Amino acid sequence: MMPSSDVKREIFSLYNKKPRGWHVFIKKDQKGYHDTIITHEKDIWFIKEEQINPYYLIGFGFKGEIEDKEALKSIRPYQFGFRPLSKKIMDEVMESFSNDKNVDRIVSKIMREKPLPIDRIRSEFMVQGPVIYPAKPIELISNQNEIDMKLRAELNKLIYKKYPHLLTTYL
């Protein structure tokens, strides 16, 4: 278990070395904490965070290995990544939103572009994603519930210690 900022730094570094094959899933748990699951090949990261203010999140993360690769295949249509957008495609996007035409076609066209390391994107515009918001829990490793409970416990301890005002109700 590591601070979420360290986990994100590790993921970002790995992404820039090998930008293909990433998938990102985000949801909120029953307490309202932000849960992020990131997969790349056989690796999986679980991150649980609380938003302290609009610019700052705190939390913890865990890295493991995916056990059920077949379950993952069915829920990830597109790879996550950073993709450059040409001026032409950006104009198409803006036009499609203004007249509700061909949005699906343009989004599919953008998502078919291969993700690139951020430092190789030279265009004026770029898109990041997709981020998937699953309707039901994703079980990719056998002890996922145990990991979730440990991450929540550590985050609760951190909040209690450093940000106790977040635990009280507003008057």
Order of alpha helices (4+ residues) and beta strands (2+ residues): beta-alpha-beta-beta-beta-beta-alpha-beta-alpha-alpha-beta-beta-alpha
